[in-house]
Amino acid sequence: MLKMITRTLALAALIGSVATISQAACYADYKAKRDNPLKLHYGVMELPDAACASTQAAAAQISARLGSQGWILLNVISVFDASGLGQRRDSAGEYYLRY
């Protein structure tokens, strides 16, 4: 009985770790603008897994979200995982995970 419980717990831990890996967060940092008057901003955005495959996929997602708020995407700087969030927080300021 103890062996069965140990195996079940080990299997649960393995499944939990695989689920965590497959749900790893993806983020991108970008530059955007608004016209009349000109405003620029640097931001960081969380993206769905489908948008993490390439910079072009990320750009499509970011452009759509920003466009709904009147911003125009200038460029995607990089796509990264959660380990890169801390170093970008201060630079992004109010646009850190805003959209």
Beta strands, then each sheet from edge to edge (+ up, - down):
strand 1: 26-34
strand 2: 39-47
strand 3: 72-80
sheet 1: 2+ 1- 3+
end
